[in-house]
């Protein structure tokens, strides 16, 4: 069984244009002690094999290619890839995402040196990249900060909703022994469920730098090149509700306040914040604009 300090798990299916970028993202890392596992989940084999062979001389035997005859789903594919190699750390590198060249170096340094035993994972800020597919090329439309408002990774905030994408999260492989692997019965939100179970027991260090790129194709809602969070929006809503209900029922069955209470209270606060946020935005604009500020003061004095 092949091994590396970091197991980089990439699931793919008939998306070779994006898979090429993912491969280059890993090969371009300044940190070199990794093993990349590409799980072709029921997709066409020839193109994936040709792509891996093209980079074979750069991989230096640090790649494992797994072909599933039929698709077994994202989380099952992740689990299969993780179990196929040995490593100290694990990170899920989706085939459409990418890294800054220093991502692995910076995150591994943190995990290797942290004196706090409760910290078993590390997350970086992400950049959201809006792009489109044009034939065999990817066109970048614009970029924006994704989660740079985070000051830390708290269980309470995670309960409201996922605050980071898998591409930005590296963690100790040993946690699987305690919390289990990714839930294979979840077609979406398997990462959020895993993050919740992770944070029930452990903490996550935050590097406040955008070292991971979270790519979205807003104009592709169906087909192989769509994002699950966009193309599968209704499915996300369905399983979001299902997960929250499931966790709350566990609390009720055990007559306790636990994760079920947290995820549902967190959702309530998220909905309230969504309603308040436009008002906050307008108020901030007024504060920054001298003319609007004077007008607001005039009306307040005249009341």
CORPE-V849719 format. One record per backbone hydrogen bond with DSSP energy under -0.5 kcal/mol. NH is the residue of the N-H (numbers start at 1). CO is the residue of the C=O. If there is no record, write none. Layout:
nh->NH co->CO
nh->NH co->CO
This chain:
nh->4 co->86
nh->6 co->33
nh->7 co->89
nh->8 co->6
nh->8 co->35
nh->9 co->7
nh->9 co->91
nh->10 co->8
nh->10 co->37
nh->12 co->39
nh->18 co->15
nh->19 co->15
nh->20 co->16
nh->21 co->17
nh->22 co->18
nh->22 co->95
nh->23 co->19
nh->24 co->20
nh->25 co->21
nh->26 co->22
nh->27 co->23
nh->28 co->24
nh->29 co->26
nh->30 co->101
nh->34 co->32
nh->35 co->6
nh->36 co->62
nh->37 co->8
nh->38 co->36
nh->38 co->64
nh->39 co->10
nh->39 co->37
nh->40 co->38
nh->40 co->66
nh->41 co->12
nh->41 co->39
nh->42 co->40
nh->42 co->68
nh->48 co->44
nh->49 co->45
nh->50 co->46
nh->51 co->47
nh->52 co->48
nh->53 co->49
nh->54 co->50
nh->55 co->51
nh->55 co->52
nh->56 co->53
nh->58 co->55
nh->59 co->55
nh->60 co->56
nh->61 co->56
nh->62 co->59
nh->64 co->36
nh->66 co->38
nh->66 co->64
nh->68 co->40
nh->68 co->66
nh->69 co->67
nh->77 co->73
nh->78 co->74
nh->79 co->75
nh->80 co->76
nh->81 co->77
nh->82 co->78
nh->83 co->79
nh->84 co->80
nh->84 co->81
nh->85 co->82
nh->86 co->2
nh->88 co->5
nh->89 co->5
nh->90 co->171
nh->91 co->7
nh->92 co->169
nh->93 co->9
nh->93 co->91
nh->94 co->92
nh->95 co->11
nh->97 co->94
nh->98 co->213
nh->100 co->211
nh->103 co->100
nh->106 co->102
nh->107 co->103
nh->108 co->104
nh->109 co->105
nh->110 co->106
nh->111 co->107
nh->112 co->108
nh->113 co->109
nh->114 co->110
nh->117 co->115
nh->119 co->116
nh->120 co->118
nh->120 co->203
nh->121 co->203
nh->122 co->170
nh->123 co->205
nh->124 co->168
nh->125 co->207
nh->125 co->209
nh->127 co->212
nh->128 co->144
nh->129 co->127
nh->129 co->214
nh->130 co->128
nh->130 co->142
nh->131 co->129
nh->131 co->216
nh->132 co->139
nh->134 co->132
nh->134 co->137
nh->135 co->133
nh->137 co->134
nh->139 co->132
nh->140 co->138
nh->141 co->130
nh->142 co->130
nh->144 co->128
nh->146 co->126
nh->147 co->126
nh->150 co->147
nh->153 co->204
nh->154 co->152
nh->158 co->154
nh->159 co->155
nh->160 co->156
nh->160 co->157
nh->161 co->157
nh->168 co->165
nh->169 co->166
nh->170 co->122
nh->170 co->168
nh->171 co->90
nh->172 co->120
nh->173 co->88
nh->175 co->172
nh->176 co->173
nh->177 co->174
nh->178 co->175
nh->179 co->175
nh->180 co->176
nh->184 co->182
nh->186 co->183
nh->187 co->185
nh->193 co->189
nh->194 co->190
nh->195 co->191
nh->196 co->192
nh->197 co->193
nh->198 co->194
nh->199 co->195
nh->200 co->196
nh->201 co->197
nh->201 co->198
nh->202 co->198
nh->203 co->118
nh->205 co->121
nh->207 co->123
nh->207 co->205
nh->208 co->206
nh->209 co->207
nh->211 co->125
nh->211 co->209
nh->212 co->125
nh->213 co->98
nh->214 co->127
nh->214 co->212
nh->215 co->213
nh->216 co->129
nh->218 co->216
nh->220 co->217
nh->221 co->219
nh->226 co->223
nh->227 co->220
nh->230 co->227
nh->231 co->227
nh->232 co->227
nh->232 co->228
nh->233 co->230
nh->236 co->232
nh->237 co->233
nh->238 co->234
nh->239 co->235
nh->240 co->236
nh->241 co->237
nh->242 co->238
nh->243 co->239
nh->244 co->240
nh->245 co->241
nh->246 co->242
nh->247 co->243
nh->248 co->244
nh->249 co->245
nh->250 co->246
nh->251 co->247
nh->252 co->248
nh->253 co->249
nh->254 co->250
nh->255 co->252
nh->256 co->251
nh->258 co->256
nh->260 co->247
nh->262 co->258
nh->263 co->259
nh->264 co->260
nh->265 co->261
nh->266 co->262
nh->267 co->263
nh->268 co->264
nh->269 co->265
nh->270 co->266
nh->271 co->267
nh->272 co->268
nh->273 co->269
nh->274 co->270
nh->275 co->271
nh->276 co->272
nh->277 co->273
nh->278 co->274
nh->279 co->276
nh->280 co->276
nh->281 co->277
nh->282 co->278
nh->283 co->279
nh->284 co->280
nh->285 co->281
nh->286 co->282
nh->287 co->283
nh->288 co->284
nh->289 co->285
nh->290 co->288
nh->293 co->289
nh->294 co->290
nh->295 co->291
nh->296 co->292
nh->297 co->293
nh->298 co->294
nh->299 co->295
nh->300 co->296
nh->301 co->297
nh->302 co->298
nh->303 co->300
